[in-house]
Amino acid sequence: MTSTASSMDLRQGQSPHDRRPAWQQRLRRFGYVPAKDAPSGDVRDRLVPPYAEPSPRLWQALGVPPVLAGRITRWAAWLGPLLVTLVTGLTRFWNLGSPRAVIFDETYYAKDAWALVHRGFEVNWDKNANDLVLQTHGHLAIPTDASYVVHPPVGKYVIGLGELLFGFNPFGWRFMTALLGTLSVLLLCRIGRRIFRSTFLGCLAGALMAVDGLHFVMSRTSLLDGVLMFFVVAAFGCLVLDRDRSRARLAAALPADRDGRVRPDARVADTFRFGPRPWRWATGLMLGLAIGTKWNGLYILVAFCVMAVLWDVGARRTAGADHPYAAALKYDTGLAFVATVPVAIAVYLMSWLGWILSPSDGTGGYFRNWAATDGRGGSWTFLPDWLRSLWHYEHEVYEFHVGLTSPHTYQSNPWSWIVLGRPVSYFYESPNPGADGCPADAGQKCAREVLAIGTPLLWWAACFAILYVLWRWAFRRDWRAGAIACGIAAGWLPWFMYQERTIFLFYAVVFLPFLCLAVAMLLGAIIGPPGSSDTRRVIGASAAGVLVLLIIWNFIYFWPLYTGTAIPIDQWRARMWLDTWV
């Protein structure tokens, strides 16, 4: 019977590729590579790929001895990211107190932060409080009447820390966002280095974010979204570290053959326990701080948890597991849940400690006395009053967010964010010639603006980079592309459910780091993979270098609009490339 069946197989004599299902054969023309066709060899190198090193020919051409070349390669892993971070910090902290004004939503968060670090809850300020803060250099009494606010307190505590250090003034309330913006570039350099296994590409991703206008403006403004972005990047970095450490332990548990090569082993891969995973707990901490800054951190939490489980499945499959999903569900998912979700919830609740400890007699935080007044009775009275009051507060905030449809001059649809359709003007003045930095010979009024807009050429290049990473993920099964796509989707796609809500372009800063990783990955492909010919590398490096230089030039060209530098109105108009930017 077997021989008969074999003789009837019309695919005999065909190559293994030709025996694939028809849909796989059709997808091959687009670069699709089935999982079974993944390169074989030492499983250790597939679980934990080695880092790329510069070609020896480069050091020989530069006349660098091999010993020194090795040291430079090792030092570059930190010196490169630190150098990029230094340049980032210099640009972020330069003249940070300018404009000396309360710009855009600083009118909420700067004052709320000052009240939080002194009273533990937000308060109602007088209508002329902004002017008084600037006139008195922050030396004014803090009101006692609680204020209704719609964002959790973590981001405001972060802003308040800078105010405690440097005073209730523009530099003070912008200090921490500038610091976290600078550190986020360092994190991205190191994350990029780890996932690409290339110091160059990691530093390139960080450098791209360093010269992005939206990241620059958000780092120099005391808004919550820049703080949220930092915690999201930190959480992603913790997950990547956990991925490397756990896969290294799995590789060490696999048997090796006589040649020392590690081979797949179904028994080990199906039963292996990863053991303590402290970076998973750190991920939960960072995600809790993200949610405690703004609620859209919840979407990041869900996306990252799903991604982490899929990473565990992929590790077990690579190690030879017969049932990778069942093994991951049995040994990994429960612990992953405990290390992230409960930790994030606990951190979120802890962030409300100032509000919880405030008096419940009507003199404490907003709604703090709800359980003892309007919330008396019901079926949940066995819960502590502070918890019931907090739950009511959170429900009211949710109703506010989903029903926020008040029109705003600078609101935008999430479809337009990726092409910078409608930026947000944080600050604008029209100084006369000779005043506020306007050249005396300008001949007409100048424009002085802080415009929250990304570096256009970087964002427009990111449109193509997104398509590239989606292709790499879908057709080449590249986990790096999948991780980048996950970060972009988690920060961007949820806003499409609220298209009637009043939302703004600067929300996109949360997924900006992943856009920069995507562009760096695309540039790496343009330069060429390892083993490419010298001609291919020269052409690719030239094309990638031209694009990077154009992005840097674009950032410098828009510098006056990022910093509030006064320029003649004609020069300002020349930078309004789209009508929707005005």
Secondary structure, 3 states (H helix, E strand, C coil): CHHHHHHCCCCCCCCCHHHCCHHHHHHHCCCCCCHHHCCCCCHHHHHCCCCCCCCHHHHHHHCCCHHHHHHHHHHHHHHHHHHHHHHHHHHHHCCCCCCCCCCCCHHHHHHHHHHHHHHCCCECCCCCHHHHHHHCCCCCCCCCCECCCCCCCHHHHHHHHHHHHHCCCHHHHHHHHHHHHHHHHHHHHHHHHHHHCCHHHHHHHHHHHHCCHHHHHHHCCCCHHHHHHHHHHHHHHHHHHHHHHHHHHHHHHCCECCCCCECCCHHHHHHCCCCCCHHHHHHHHHHHHHHCCCCCHHHHHHHHHHHHHHHHHHHHHHCCCCCHHHHHHHHHHHHHHHHHHHHHHHHHHHHCHHHHCCCCCCCCCCCCCCCCCCCCCCCCCCCCHHHHHHHHHHHHHHHHHHCCCCCCCCCCCHHHHCCCCCCEEEEEECCCCCCCCCCCCCCCCEEEEEEECCCHHHHHHHHHHHHHHHHHHHHHCCHHHHHHHHHHHHHHHHHHHHCCCCCCHHHHHHCHHHHHHHHHHHHHHHHCCCCCCHHHHHHHHHHHHHHHHHHHHHHHHCHHHHHCCCEEHHHHHHCCCCHHHC
